[in-house]
């Protein structure tokens, strides 16, 4: 695929997506277009509907309205193109199984019903564990893992899915700096292979370093687009309710300001 | 052992095995008490089916129970979905409602027939050998053994064929759904099996005690392994042992078989709970105690290492310093720890003065590095 096709192709198109829990709208009429081959951060305050947006795109929560296309076709037809990394805390890490077994689950979709993983799948799982630096842990019981190791295992599982579009829910939550670095490198690898990665993200300070697209969400979509155009103090104020205080006033904020070529560094802080 | 006794034993063992297979997944899903709810709630289904076919070992009872079980789960979930009730409260409302309906039906219409409240609640395996499965004049054994054997075979087939799907739907339902492996369907499938198993099992242990066979052996097996396939095998094995032990108890004490089997399950669980090699209570206590002594020895090494080569070394390295105001150990504890540390080659002792060995220095450095 050459670069032009990529830029022309939309990995994810969400139109008028509305999700309500008992008449209370959690997402209101969200539109979202993500061009293929980008790293996108979904950001917003607590309760903004970030996780719900991902779950609704994946059909895990029923939308009240709206349409989702993955690479031009409805999600149900494109399942095999999509990889999902839920929040680490959403599963029971005391479950009686091994690290390799969890990674193998990433192949279950391709295997379909009833068929069991065989040698090929085991090799894929071990290769993915190697990639995330967890090769030595393959036969460990998963309850023996630290938080960062758990996240690496989840990532290895996503890698064996060999998807074109990945959705990751807070992969950096509670991991140490080294693991965070390793995860970012992996995400950038995926992007280099032309894949699209959509990440629910919290840390305002790392957005410009890690991502090239950003969606700001607060029940409605506040803004979405390339980081340089979208990650502005104005939009952040709209998304976070005017409580973002910037630590360094001299930090370039507006993309239109002179001398702000390249990634904008943006050390910001949200005040409670 | 007489032939009828052997037959009863066989039914008990097969029942326990079938219960353990579905019980493992209930336990892992945090739904242990749902087995209790379902086993009670299927009663009206059983009673109504019994009125129609007039036979307690009929496969139709199994079908009716399965439908009632699924209905129970659906009712609990739809009550819960109104967000006016928590799930456990919904369960606590639905199952007594259905169960009491069953009880009323029995006492009103079937009190004098083959179905009575005691038999349903507490099981009555003692008469199972009298009800024969006869085909073309050949006696093929007790009908109940065939019924329960069929249910256990069904569970075994389902768990084997859908092992991968059950595993991922239990561990990570979100992923399962995103992969198209329909965790909702798996959930209802599992609940159907639980209902079917409960109706087969109630003859053996009674509705009240089905939960003991479904949860006891899996809970015990969980303490013995951390692999799902071994967990299933062990749960089945421990279930069979519990059933045999329980039947033995019932025979020796001339008591209720259902009660005996539940007690047997409890005894097996307690034994495993105490003696399991790695996660048993005794192993944990022993490990903790060993760690305490080991920790104390390391502390001595660190203490000596900290002061080594300093002016205060002689003063700090005296034995009485450890149980004095500095470390605060009792003299008895100190002398035991120092003996152990000397035995482990961490320190040497000359009179009242301790010296760190090379091994002790390494140990202290390693401990401080974490």
Contacts between the chains, C-beta under 8 A, distances in Angstrom:
chain1	res1	chain2	res2	distance
A	22	B	83	6.0
A	55	B	174	7.6
A	58	B	177	7.4
A	58	B	178	4.9
A	59	B	177	7.1
A	59	B	178	7.7
A	60	B	174	5.9
A	60	B	177	5.3
A	60	B	178	6.8
A	79	B	178	7.4
A	79	B	179	7.0
A	79	B	180	5.0
A	82	B	178	6.7
A	84	B	174	6.9
A	84	B	175	6.1
A	84	B	178	4.1
A	86	B	172	6.6
A	86	B	174	4.5
A	86	B	175	6.4
A	90	B	172	7.3
A	90	B	174	6.2
A	91	B	171	5.8
A	91	B	172	4.8
A	92	B	28	7.6
A	92	B	30	8.0
A	92	B	171	7.0
A	95	B	28	6.6
A	95	B	170	7.4
A	95	B	171	4.9
A	95	B	228	7.9
A	96	B	28	7.5
A	96	B	222	7.0
A	96	B	225	6.6
A	96	B	226	4.7
A	96	B	227	5.8
A	96	B	228	5.0
A	96	B	231	5.1
A	97	B	167	7.1
A	97	B	171	6.7
A	97	B	226	7.6
A	97	B	227	6.9
A	97	B	228	5.7
A	98	B	226	8.0
A	98	B	227	7.1
A	101	B	167	7.9
A	102	B	171	7.4
A	105	B	167	7.7
A	105	B	168	5.0
A	105	B	171	7.3
A	105	B	172	6.9
A	105	B	175	6.3
A	108	B	164	6.0
A	108	B	165	7.8
A	108	B	168	5.5
A	108	B	176	7.7
A	108	B	179	5.4
A	108	B	181	6.2
A	109	B	178	7.7
A	109	B	179	3.4
A	109	B	180	6.1
A	109	B	181	7.1
A	111	B	164	7.5
A	113	B	162	7.9
A	113	B	165	6.6
A	113	B	181	7.2
A	114	B	161	5.9
A	114	B	162	7.0
A	114	B	164	7.6
A	114	B	165	7.7
A	115	B	164	8.0
A	116	B	163	7.6
A	116	B	164	6.0
A	117	B	164	7.5
A	141	B	226	4.2
A	143	B	226	7.2
A	157	B	175	7.8
